[in-house]
Amino acid sequence: MRVISVIVTLFIVGGVASAQAPSNEPIGTLAQLMRGIMFPNSNKLFDLQSQEPGAELPEMSPEISEAVSALIGPASARFASIYRGWPDVEGAAVALADGAKLAMIEGRLCENGVAAPVDQADYIEGARLLEESAVKVLNAARIKDYDAASFEVNFLVESCSQCHKTYRDGPDSRQEPRCQ
């Protein structure tokens, strides 16, 4: 019995020791990354500028609650307030800071099949600015400094514009393949 226990333990430990790390390859397109991480989380931070995260929410009537559920889905509506307030701001800031790194993964494609411009100086600068501004929001959120967090959100727009003006909204973006 003892020999069997040792063999089982070796298999379990061996399996843990040989576990593989996640792939370094990008899974989705840059547009999917933007829609899934950057867009919703930057909007959470933009909302910070109009409502203090620690403020009390008004009670919702059953009719409004049903309308919200219909709009965003029952699970999203039901659990929207779990990490509300400063934890939500912190989570959004972390998602954007780490999302900047995800946008830089070599091999990521744009929605139109063109390689994301991860080797271009202006794209790299945009990712750096995104990470930097998100970390500044995070640091302000950690100490619950509404004025500082709200102020630092302004720099998110600059980081977004750094890439959008060239790769999404540029004057020739309708004629030539662009990163979407």
N, C-alpha and C positions, 0 to 999 in steps of 0.2 A: 504494500500500500504506500509506503514511504517513497519507493522508487517511482511510482506513478505520480505522486504529488510533485516530485522533483521534475519529472519530465513535463508535466502540465505547466508548472511554473516556468520552466525554460521556454516553452512555446509561447506563453503569454508575454514574458519579458522580451523574448526575441522578436515577437510581433510588434511590441511597442517600440523597441529599439530600431526596427526597420521601417517604421511608419514613414510615409512620404509626406513632405511638405506640400502645400498648395502649389499649383502651377504658377510659373512666372509669366505665362502667356496671357495676353488680354482675352477676355471672354466676349465682351460686347463691343459695339462701335462707340466712337466718341459721342455721337448723338444719344445713344442709350445711357451712357455715363452721365451726360448732361441732364437728361430727363429724369433719371433715377436718383441721382445724388445731388448734382450742383443746383438745378433749378428749384426743387422743393426746399432744400436746405438754405439756399440764399434767400428765398422768399420768407422763410421763418425768421431770418435775421433782419430782413427789411421790415417785417411786421413789428419787430422790437422797437423800431423808431416811432411807432404810433401807439404802442401799449406796453407799459412796464411789465416785465415778466412776472413779478410778484403780485400784481394787482388781482383783486377778486373778480371772478367772472359773474355776470348776472345769471340768475336761474333761467333755464330754458323751459318753455311750456312744452307739453307733450307734442303739440303740432310742430313746433320748431325743431324739436329733437328728431321727429320722424322725417322732416324735410332735410335735415343735415345728414341723417342716415341714408336717405335716398340719393343725396348728392355725392357723398364720399364713400358710401358703403357702410353697412352696419358694424363691422369689426373696427374699421378706422374711426367711426364716430364713437363707438363704445369705449375705445381705449385711448382716444385723443388726449384725455386729461391725465393719464397716468404719469407721464414725464413732463407735464406742463410747467411753464415758468422757466426758472433759471436752468434746470436740468435739460429742458428742450433746447434752450439757447446754446448750452455747452455742447450738446450732442450735434446740433447743426454746425457749429463751428468746427468741431472735430471732423465731421463728415467732409466739410469743405477743405480743411487742411490736408487730410489724407486723400481726398478726391483729387487734389492737385497732383499728388504723386501718381495716382492711378491714370491720370490723363497723360502722363509722361512715359508710360510703359511702351517700350520699343515694340513695334508690330501692331499697334492699335490702328484700326482703320476708321475712316470717316464713313458716314452713312452711304455715300456714293461710291465707296470702294477705294478711294484715294487714301494713301497712307497719311495718318495724322502727322502734322509737321513737328514731331518731337525733337528734331535736330535744328530747328529754326530759332534764332536768337530771340525774336519777338514773342514766339510761343513759349519758350523757356522762361522768359521774363514774366509773361502773364501768369504762368503756373507758380513762379516764385512769389509774385505779388499776391496771388490768391492764398497761398499757404501763410504768408506773412500777415496779411490782414485778418485771416480767420483766426490765427493764433492770438492776435491782439484782442479780438472780440472774446475769445475763450478766456484769456487772462482777466479781462474786465468782468466777465460773467462769473468766474470763480470767486471773485470778491463781491459780487452782486453790486457792481458800480454801474448803475443804469446810464448815467451821463457819458461815461467813458465807452461803454459798450455801444451805445447809440452813435457816438462820434466815430468809432472805429468802423462801423458798418459802412460809412460813406466810402471807405477805401475799397470795399468789395466791388463797387461799381467800376472803379478804375481798373481793377484787376480783370474784370470781365471784359471791359472795353478794349483792353490791351490785345486780346485775341479776336474778339468779335469784329473789330473794325477791319482787320485784315482777312480773317478766315471765314467769317460768316456774313458780314455786312459790307464788304469792300465794294468799290465802284465797279469793278470788273467781275464781281462774283456771279453775275447772271450769264456771262459769256464763257467763262472757263470753269473747269471743275474746282470746287472749293470744298473745304471741310465742313460737312453739315452734321 
